[in-house]
Amino acid sequence: MTRPARVVIDLDALRHNLSRVRELAPRARVMAILKADAYGHGIERAARALGSANAFGVACLEEAQQLRDAGVRKPVVLLEGPYSGAELPLISSLGLEIVIHHAFQLDLLESARLSRPAKAWLKVDTGMHRLGFDPDRTASAWRRLLECESVARSPRLMTHLALANQPGSAMTGEQLRVFDQICGKLPGERSIANSAAILSLPASHADWVRPGLMLYGVSPFDSGTGAEYGLQPVMALQSELISIRRLRRGDPVGYGANWRCPEDMDVGVVAAGYGDGFPRHASTGTPVMVCGRQSAIIGFASMDMLAVDLRGVPQARVGDAVELWGEARPIEDIARSAGTVPYEILCGVHKRLRFVEHGEAQDTVSM
């Protein structure tokens, strides 16, 4: 018998969310971010569904290779650039674009002899202090890229916003000012906006936007859900009840015996746990859906199971459907209950689960 826990991926929702990006930033081209296995959704299936995007962004050469092996011909951008000179020949042969954020990468390119020049993006550190050239070194780095035989002409410019998920942040305004001040004198297309900036900061849209989390139907903000911004959830984690027990008042439930029944009650056991990607530290009371009605987990999730309170679902029976997150129960709610962010939960979904696709599997636009 097949274990009932499964992940359902709605490809139509993925395409809808890309259309929403285009509605919000109609004059910008779209680099769809597919790193971390498309935030746990499956990099190849996401690329198929997002075939109308202008480019794809990935974190590393292995992800780019996977896309090329799957037949993706769209521009693919290595968001962290080359890690070593040994990667450059393959980067060139695969026709990848690279983000250059440090002087050592310039040194690699200047000493390389590539079969074809690579298209480059120059990353500017406008205040996040993670990756990028300091503002006072940006112009010289840009000139080195422009003069390098291993780099295609007209390098593009980008930066990343640290607090775009906090609308009205003074830091975001300062980052935009610095980027305009430094890059306003340099030719080349520009990219600033991540998901949060696409949704809340039209002034940042520039020539390219880089949606990530919003493509998967999830809000990048600290409150609310993706549905409030016209997004549709792409992933649902579903399972079934595999046991229902009638327990007495005071009976403990689960590891640690940290939760006890406040009265005589029915407790259900769901075939899903932290071994599947449900966060172990989601607290008692974290909402889930049982038989289409709201329930809640009790105690800590185990590796393969978790317990739910059935007092509000008296009709529940073994084999009934459970949605741990999805359209009826937003993943944002689960993340807040677990004291984490949706990114971490999505990326942590375990590949032992069955993945079921809904919607058309192939976009009509060439990959």
C-alpha positions in Angstrom: 0.0 0.0 0.0 1.3 3.5 -0.9 1.9 5.8 2.0 -0.8 8.6 1.7 1.5 11.6 2.3 2.0 13.4 -0.9 2.8 16.8 -2.4 0.5 18.3 -5.0 1.9 20.8 -7.4 -0.6 23.1 -9.2 1.2 24.1 -12.5 -1.7 26.4 -13.5 -1.2 28.3 -10.2 2.5 28.7 -11.1 1.6 30.2 -14.4 -1.0 32.4 -12.9 1.6 33.8 -10.4 4.0 34.6 -13.3 1.1 36.5 -15.0 0.6 38.4 -11.8 4.3 39.4 -11.9 3.8 40.8 -15.4 0.7 42.7 -14.3 2.6 44.4 -11.5 5.8 45.1 -13.6 4.5 45.3 -17.2 7.6 47.0 -18.6 10.2 44.7 -17.0 11.5 41.4 -18.1 11.3 38.5 -15.7 14.1 36.4 -14.3 12.2 33.5 -12.6 14.2 32.2 -9.6 14.5 28.4 -9.6 17.2 27.9 -7.0 16.9 25.2 -4.3 15.0 22.9 -6.6 12.5 25.8 -7.4 12.0 26.3 -3.6 11.2 22.6 -3.2 8.7 22.5 -6.1 11.0 20.7 -8.6 13.3 22.7 -10.8 12.4 20.9 -14.1 8.6 21.0 -13.7 8.8 24.7 -12.6 10.9 25.5 -15.7 8.4 23.8 -18.0 5.5 25.7 -16.4 7.4 29.0 -16.5 8.5 28.7 -20.1 7.3 32.3 -20.9 9.8 33.8 -18.4 12.6 35.7 -20.0 15.3 34.0 -18.0 15.9 31.7 -15.1 18.0 32.3 -12.0 19.8 29.5 -10.1 22.4 29.4 -7.3 25.0 27.0 -8.8 26.3 25.3 -11.9 24.7 22.0 -10.9 21.3 23.6 -11.1 22.1 25.2 -14.4 23.3 21.9 -15.8 20.1 20.2 -14.7 18.1 22.8 -16.7 20.2 22.4 -19.8 20.0 18.6 -19.6 16.2 19.0 -19.4 16.2 20.9 -22.7 15.9 24.5 -21.3 17.3 26.9 -23.8 16.3 30.1 -22.1 19.0 32.3 -20.5 20.1 30.8 -17.2 21.8 33.1 -14.7 24.2 31.9 -12.0 23.3 34.2 -9.2 26.5 33.7 -7.3 28.7 33.5 -10.3 31.6 31.1 -10.8 33.1 29.6 -7.6 36.4 28.7 -9.3 38.2 29.0 -12.7 37.5 25.3 -13.3 33.8 26.1 -13.8 34.4 28.7 -16.5 34.7 26.3 -19.5 31.5 24.6 -18.7 29.8 27.9 -18.0 30.9 29.0 -21.5 29.8 25.8 -23.2 26.4 25.8 -21.6 25.9 29.5 -22.5 25.2 30.6 -18.9 25.1 34.2 -17.7 27.1 35.0 -14.5 26.8 37.4 -11.7 30.1 39.0 -10.7 30.2 40.2 -7.2 33.9 40.0 -6.1 37.3 40.9 -7.5 38.5 37.3 -7.5 35.9 36.5 -10.1 37.2 39.3 -12.3 40.7 37.8 -11.9 39.4 34.4 -13.1 37.7 35.9 -16.1 40.7 38.0 -17.1 43.0 34.9 -17.1 40.5 32.6 -18.9 40.3 31.7 -22.5 36.7 30.8 -23.2 35.2 29.3 -26.4 32.6 32.1 -26.2 32.3 35.2 -24.0 29.9 34.9 -21.1 27.2 37.5 -20.4 27.8 39.1 -17.1 25.8 40.9 -14.4 27.8 43.2 -12.1 26.4 43.1 -8.5 26.6 46.3 -6.4 26.5 46.2 -2.6 24.1 49.1 -1.8 23.8 48.2 1.9 22.9 44.6 2.4 26.6 43.7 2.8 26.2 40.1 1.6 27.5 40.1 -2.0 28.5 42.8 -4.3 31.1 45.5 -5.0 31.4 48.5 -2.7 30.0 51.6 -4.4 33.4 53.2 -4.7 34.7 50.2 -6.6 31.8 49.6 -8.9 32.9 51.8 -11.8 36.4 50.2 -11.9 34.9 46.7 -11.8 32.5 47.6 -14.6 35.4 48.8 -16.7 37.3 45.6 -16.1 34.3 43.6 -17.2 33.8 45.8 -20.3 37.5 45.3 -21.3 37.6 41.6 -20.5 37.7 39.3 -23.6 35.9 36.5 -21.7 32.9 38.8 -21.1 30.3 39.7 -23.6 29.8 43.4 -24.1 27.2 45.5 -22.2 27.3 43.9 -18.7 24.1 44.4 -16.7 23.9 45.8 -13.2 22.0 44.5 -10.2 21.7 44.9 -6.4 19.6 43.2 -3.7 17.3 44.8 -1.1 17.6 43.8 2.5 14.3 45.1 3.8 12.0 45.1 0.8 9.6 42.9 2.9 9.1 45.9 5.3 7.3 48.5 3.2 8.3 52.0 3.9 11.8 51.0 5.2 14.2 53.9 5.2 17.0 51.5 4.4 15.3 50.5 1.1 15.0 54.1 0.1 18.7 54.6 0.8 19.6 51.5 -1.2 17.7 52.7 -4.2 19.4 56.1 -3.9 22.9 54.6 -3.8 22.2 52.3 -6.7 20.9 55.2 -8.8 23.8 57.4 -7.8 26.5 54.7 -8.6 24.9 53.1 -11.7 23.2 56.2 -13.2 26.5 57.0 -14.9 27.0 53.5 -16.3 25.2 52.0 -19.3 23.5 48.6 -19.1 20.2 47.1 -18.1 19.4 47.1 -14.3 17.8 44.7 -11.9 16.7 45.4 -8.3 13.3 44.0 -7.4 12.8 40.7 -5.6 9.3 39.4 -4.8 8.6 41.9 -2.0 9.7 44.8 -4.1 7.7 43.7 -7.1 4.6 43.7 -4.9 5.2 46.9 -3.0 7.8 49.1 -4.7 7.2 50.0 -8.3 10.1 52.4 -8.4 12.4 49.4 -8.1 11.1 47.4 -11.1 13.8 48.8 -13.5 14.6 46.6 -16.6 14.4 43.2 -14.9 12.6 41.8 -11.9 13.6 38.7 -10.1 10.5 37.0 -8.5 11.1 34.0 -6.3 8.7 33.2 -3.4 5.8 35.0 -5.0 5.9 32.7 -8.0 5.0 29.8 -5.7 2.0 31.7 -4.4 3.5 32.7 -1.0 3.7 36.2 0.5 7.2 37.5 1.2 5.9 39.8 3.9 5.8 39.2 7.7 2.0 39.2 7.8 -0.8 38.2 5.5 -0.9 35.5 2.8 -0.2 35.3 -0.9 -3.9 35.3 -1.7 -4.1 38.9 -0.5 -1.8 39.9 -3.4 -3.7 37.9 -6.0 -1.3 34.9 -5.8 -2.3 31.2 -5.9 -0.5 28.6 -3.8 1.4 26.1 -5.9 2.2 23.4 -3.4 -0.1 21.5 -1.1 1.1 18.9 1.5 -1.7 16.3 1.9 -2.1 13.1 3.7 -4.8 11.0 5.5 -5.8 9.9 9.0 -4.4 6.5 9.8 -5.7 6.2 13.3 -8.4 7.7 15.6 -8.1 7.1 19.3 -10.6 7.9 22.1 -8.4 9.3 24.9 -9.3 10.3 28.4 -8.8 13.6 30.2 -5.2 13.9 31.3 -3.8 11.4 28.8 -0.5 12.6 27.2 0.0 12.6 23.4 3.3 12.3 21.6 7.0 12.5 22.5 7.8 14.4 25.7 4.2 14.0 26.9 4.1 17.8 26.9 0.4 17.9 25.8 -2.4 16.3 27.7 -6.0 15.9 26.8 -8.1 18.6 28.6 -11.2 16.3 28.4 -12.2 12.9 27.0 -11.7 13.4 23.3 -10.9 11.8 19.9 -7.3 12.2 18.7 -6.3 11.5 15.1 -2.9 10.5 13.8 -1.8 11.7 10.3 0.7 10.0 8.2 3.1 13.0 7.9 5.8 14.4 10.0 9.1 16.2 10.1 10.7 13.5 8.0 8.4 14.8 5.2 9.2 18.5 5.9 6.5 19.5 8.3 8.3 21.6 10.9 8.8 19.8 14.2 8.6 23.0 16.2 5.1 23.9 14.9 3.3 24.5 18.2 0.2 22.9 19.5 -2.7 24.7 17.9 -1.1 25.0 14.4 -4.1 24.8 12.1 -4.6 22.0 9.6 -7.6 20.9 7.6 -9.3 17.5 8.3 -12.2 16.5 6.1 -12.3 20.1 4.8 -12.8 21.5 8.3 -10.3 23.3 10.5 -8.5 21.2 13.1 -5.1 21.7 14.8 -2.0 19.7 15.7 -1.4 18.6 19.3 2.0 17.9 20.8 5.1 17.7 18.6 5.2 16.2 15.2 7.1 12.9 15.0 9.3 11.9 12.1 6.5 10.2 10.1 3.3 11.1 12.0 1.6 13.9 13.8 -1.5 14.1 16.1 -4.6 16.3 15.5 -7.5 17.4 17.7 -10.7 16.0 16.3 -13.1 17.6 18.7 -14.3 19.9 15.9 -14.5 17.1 13.4 -16.7 14.5 15.0 -17.4 12.9 11.6 -13.8 12.1 10.9 -12.9 8.5 10.0 -9.6 6.6 9.2 -8.7 7.3 5.6 -10.1 10.9 5.6 -8.2 13.6 3.8 -5.8 16.0 5.7 -4.3 19.1 4.2 -1.3 20.4 6.2 -0.9 23.4 3.9 -2.2 24.4 0.6 -5.2 26.4 -0.7 -7.3 26.0 2.4 -4.5 26.3 4.9 -1.8 28.8 3.8 1.8 27.8 4.4 2.4 31.3 5.9 0.2 30.3 8.9 2.3 27.1 9.4 5.6 29.1 9.2 4.5 31.6 11.8 3.3 28.9 14.2 6.7 27.2 13.8 8.7 30.4 14.3 10.2 30.3 10.8 9.6 31.5 7.3 7.8 29.8 4.4 11.1 29.6 2.4 12.6 27.2 4.9 9.5 24.9 4.9 9.2 24.8 1.2 12.8 24.0 0.7 12.7 21.4 3.4 10.0 19.2 1.8 11.4 15.7 1.5 11.9 14.0 -1.8 10.6 10.7 -0.4 7.1 12.1 -0.8 5.1 11.4 -3.9 4.8 14.5 -6.1 1.6 14.8 -8.1 1.2 17.5 -10.8 -2.1 19.2 -11.5 -2.5 21.4 -14.6 -0.9 21.3 -18.0 2.6 19.8 -17.7 4.2 21.7 -20.6 4.1 25.4 -21.3 3.4 26.4 -24.9 6.3 28.8 -25.0 9.7 27.2 -25.7 11.9 26.7 -22.7 
